[in-house]
Amino acid sequence: MKALQIMAISGSLRNNSSNTNILKAIAGLAPENVVIHLYEGLDKLPHFNPDVDEKNGYVADFRNKIDSADGVIISTPEYAFGIPGVLKNALDWIVSTGELNEKPAAAISASPLNTGGENALTSLLLTLTALGTIRNKFSSLAIPNIKSKLDASGTIIDNQLAESLNKLLENLLDLIEVKQS
Ligand SMILES: Cc1cc2nc3c(=O)[nH]c(=O)nc-3n(C[C@H](O)[C@H](O)[C@H](O)COP(=O)(O)O)c2cc1C
């Protein structure tokens, strides 16, 4: 049986980013028939311009990777009550080409504050709705106080968080299965 391909996108470009570490942790939770690829080109994408038809290079690669994935997981920090510009820029490149249309998706925000980055999550979910993703009420998670849930190397040390991430992944896999059945 062909392995399911999930594309994981972190909204943070930081080294040792908690959001990137969350996605790596989810990759570690994936069952044998699921491969989770961490997208690493967010900082290479040019500024979005609807006048420009980017058929090659990083934009084409980003679009192709999303297109060939069975589902996507995005984990983002909150910057000034919104999602980071680099993440919105990437998502703007696929509005007209529609690679996320009818694609199962999961969304996470993680913050050192006890709000869990809920403004960023709300904003991300609105954009994912505009892009036509398939989600349900179990497809999103705001993670507060993230610094206390990861150790210095970025490993999850909070069992409840590990369980929540597992449930989010299981739900995404269920959505993919329903779509493909
Ligand atoms: C410019 C800037 C603005 C920020 N604004 C917010 C904010 O509005 N809400 C929030 O919860 N955290 C805010 N933070 C803190 C980030 O949530 C924190 O840096 C987080 O760890 C970033 O995620 P990362 O570890 O994945 O890079 C901000 C950080 C920066 C650098």
The ligand as an ORCA input file, in Angstrom:
! r2SCAN-3c Opt
* xyz 0 1
  C       7.660     40.350     16.580
  C       7.009     39.391     17.538
  C       5.686     39.548     17.840
  C       5.053     38.642     18.699
  N       3.720     38.781     18.950
  C       3.085     37.832     19.690
  C       1.669     37.861     19.845
  O       0.967     38.725     19.351
  N       1.093     36.859     20.546
  C       1.822     35.837     21.106
  O       1.239     34.946     21.702
  N       3.165     35.785     20.986
  C       3.813     36.765     20.298
  N       5.174     36.699     20.136
  C       5.935     35.643     20.811
  C       5.981     34.381     19.956
  O       4.793     33.653     20.186
  C       7.190     33.553     20.388
  O       8.362     34.219     19.980
  C       7.124     32.147     19.854
  O       8.015     31.355     20.552
  C       7.484     32.048     18.416
  O       7.316     30.702     17.985
  P       8.546     29.822     17.546
  O       9.223     29.325     18.800
  O       7.955     28.705     16.771
  O       9.477     30.688     16.759
  C       5.811     37.591     19.296
  C       7.179     37.466     18.982
  C       7.773     38.345     18.116
  C       9.234     38.160     17.769
*
